[in-house]
């Protein structure tokens, strides 16, 4: 019996070590769709075309999010979209037509390729990028 305890202990230790080394799962389009539904639909609409229920009350029409790639020579502008949604901490003025989503979510990041560089990106915004990329026309 003593000979069995050592291999079981080693097996359990190896399992714990493997669990500690797993890469966090990357968010997918459905994850981003949930964030979008909670935070973006009111202005950008369910379709992403800028026709949300609050759109008519805004001074500036919301961007048609389904045309971001088309307006960027067919390539989804990840860096520009991410920086706009995340927001710049020093640009907290009233001229910005939409809220900034960076701040508190910066502690839970995943690596997202932005212009060929793996960039730590808040998980929720990484999911939003995947979702926005999936609705391009």
Beta strands, then each sheet from edge to edge (+ up, - down):
strand 1: 109-114
strand 2: 117-122
sheet 1: 1+ 2-
end
